[in-house]
Amino acid sequence: MTLTNVIEVLEAAYPPARAESWDAVGLVSGDPAQPVRRVLLAVDPVAAVAEEALEWQADLIVTHHPLYLRGTTSVATTTPKGRLIHTLIKNDIALYTAHTNADVANPGVSDALARAVGLTGDLVPLQPFPDDPWRGLGRIGETAEETTLEEFAARAAKGLPRTSWGIRVAGDPSRRVTRVAVSGGAGDSLLGAARAAGVDVFLTADLRHHPASEFMEAGGPALIDAAHWATEWPWLDSAASILHASGVTVETRVSATVTDAWTRGY
């Protein structure tokens, strides 16, 4: 397989045209003609992931987060990102990013998150595209049976990778839960959509104090705030499965390296 072969599969599943205008997706470094035998999937393009790729002898790293979201004028080794680029190029390791185009895909980041926390049945976007009701931000699904907020939160914590952040819950622990909305990554912008959808709980990441406080004062629904990295990590296995289902003959590995920025809680 060549890098071009792998990119064709990824871009069929996660069309770059669906990425936000401010986003930076696609091939970051690498020769499209280079052979690819091993693909490492990770959330963040950071030094620890590059080290894992070197150790495993990966030919390609696929990440969710971009390396240069706001652009750059230098890749000098005087910066962490510059050093990372030099490491990848010197070792013939390509880097590819699928970010907001993976968020809105079907299946995408939030589908994987929904399954990880136990939602069943059909999943529908929380904020669908006007031209495609099966694609868009977030997902809404159902629990297998009615449960409580406390029980659902415990199930969600078990379904997500462990971080120092853990999860935080806002709402009555005994609240009945059947209908749940989720969104991988920062979900502040979807609070209004979650309320309008009439769900019992909205699970996402990076919720700020004032929006969360005002949301709960207005009657909810309940909120679960998880670590950003943890809500996006389940997508990696989904992306690996798409590569295998396409017939691309590469070996894949989902990085278990915790790259969440927060390393300890007290």
N, C-alpha and C positions, 0 to 999 in steps of 0.2 A: 504494500500500500504506500501511496505517496501522501504528503501533507495535503495536497489538493483533494485527494479522495476523501480524506477525513473531514476537511472543511466543507465539502459539498453536502455531506450528511448532516453536519451540525447546522449549516445554514438552511437546509430544507426544514429542519425541526424548529430552528430559531431564526427566522428571516431577519437579517439586519435592518431591513426597511421598517420593521416594527419597533425598533429601538427609539427611545426618546431623542429629540434633536440635540440635546446637550450631552448625550452619552458617547462613549468611545468603545465600540465593539469591533470584533473581527481579529484579523491576524496582527499581532503586535511585533513579533520578530520571527524569523525563520524563512527558509527557502521553500516555496510551494512544491518544488520538484523533489525535495529531500524525502528519503524513505522513512516511514513511521512504523515501528513495531510495538512500542509501548507508550501508552497514554496515561498520564497522571492527572486526575481531576481534583481540584481544590477550590475553596472559596476565595482565598486571597493570594495574589502574586507577591509573596514575601520571601525573605531569605531562607526561612525554615523549610518552605515548600521547595525552593530551588535545591536545597541540600538533599531533601528526600528524593527529588528527581534524579540528582546525580548518583546517589547511592543505589537507586533502583535501575539506573541506566535508561531512564525515560527519554523518548525522542520528542515528546510533545507534552506541554502542560496546558490543560484547559481550565481556566478560572472563571468564576462568576464576576468578580470585581475587576475593573480595569486597572492597569498599572498607571497609566497617565490619563486620568479623567479630564484634567484641565490643560493638557498639553505641556510641552516643555521645549526649551531651547538648548538643552544639554543632556548628554548621557554620560558625563564624566564620572569616574569612580569616586569622586568627592561626595557623592550623595548615595544613600541606600538604594534608590531606584536605579541609578547609574551603575552601581556595582552589580546589581541583579542582572541588568541587561548584558553587561560584559560577561558574567558567569554563564548565562544562557548561550550567548553567541559563541564563546570560546569552546563550549561543549556540545555544540550543534543541537541544542534543545530549543524547539520552537515554543512560542507562547501565543495562545488564542483566548479571546474573551467573548463570552455570551452573557450580557448583563440584563438591561431592561427588555431586550428582545426575548430572553428566557423567562423573565417575570410574567409576560403576557401570553406566552405560548400555551398550547393545549396538546399534551400536558406540559406544564412548566413548573416554576419554582413553588408556587402555592399549592399545586396539586400534590406534589411530593410532601409538602408540609402537612397538608390536610390528612393524608394517609398516615403519616408518622404519628399524628396525635389521635388517631383512631376514628376519623370520619369515614363513613361508608356510603355506598350508592353513588349516584351521579353527582358530579360537582359542577357548579355553575359559577361564572365570574361574579365577583362582588361589584366590579365596575367594568362591564363589558364594552367592547368596541361597538360603536353605532353600526358599523358595517359587518360585524361578525360577533353574534351573541355568545359564541363559544370560546372567544379569546378576550383577554383583558386582565386587569389587575385583581388580585385576591381570588378567593374561592369561598363558596358557601356549600356546606354539606350537613349531614345528619349524623348523630351518634347512633351506635347500634341499638341502644335502648335508652330510655330516659334516665338521666343521672343527675347528680348535684354539681354545682360549681366546684365544690371542694374535691369531689371524686374525679371530675373531668380534669381539673388542674393537676392532680396527682398523676393521672394517666398521661397527660401532655408532658409532664416533667420526665417521666420514664421513657417516652417515645423520642425525646430530643436528646442530642449529645450533651453530656454534662459540661457545664461551665461554672466559673466562680459566680457569675451573675445569677444563675438559676432562673426561676421565673417569679414574677410578682403578680399578685391578683388583687383586683378591685371589684368589690361586690359582696353580696350576702353569700356566705359559704353554702347555705342550704338552698339557694336559688335553683330551680329546676332547669335542666339544660337538655335540649334535643337538637336545636338548630344553631350551627356555629359558623362564624366567618373567620377566615385566616388570611394573612398576607405576609409572605416572607420579606424580611428586611424592614426598613422604617415604614410604619403604617399610619402616621399622624394624618396624612392627607385623606385617608379613607374612613375616618371616624364618622363623618356625616353619612357616608354610604352604608356603614354598618348599622347605624340607627335606622335609616330608611328601610333597610332590608328586613327589619324586625327579628334579628337573630337574638339568641339568648346570651351569647358571649362572643367577643371579638378578640382573637389571639394574633398578636403581631410583635414588633420589636421597636425599640428606641422611642417609646412614648414619653413625651415631656410632661412636666408637672402641670402646667396651666391648662393645656388642652385636655389632659386626662381628668383633671379636677372639674373643669367646666362640663365635660361630657358626663361624668358621674352625677354631678349636681342636677343635670337636666334629665336624669332618669335612666341613664345607661344606654345599652345593655352592659353587662359585666365586661371587664377587661382582663386580659392576661398579657403581660409584657415579658417576653423572653429575650435572650441575648441575640443580637443581630446575626452573628455567625451561625448560631445554632438553628435559627429558623430557615437558613438557606442551605445548610449542609445536606439535608435529605435529598435535595435536587441532584447532587452529584451522582448518586446511584442511578437515578432516572436517566441522566444524560449518558452514562455508561451503557445502560440497557438499550438506549436508542442506537448507539454505535453498533452494538452486537446484533441487534435485530435487523440492521441495514445490510448485514453481510460483510461489513468491513472487517478484515481479518487482522485485528490488533488486540494486544493484551491491555486490559485496563486495570487501573488501581485507584480506588477512592482514598484520598489522603485522610488519615485519622489525626493529623497534626492539628491541634487546637490553635487557631490563629485569632481567636477573639482578643480584642485589645485589653480586656480586663482579665488579670491573672490571679487575683485573690480577693476574697471577701472576708470581712470580719464581723 
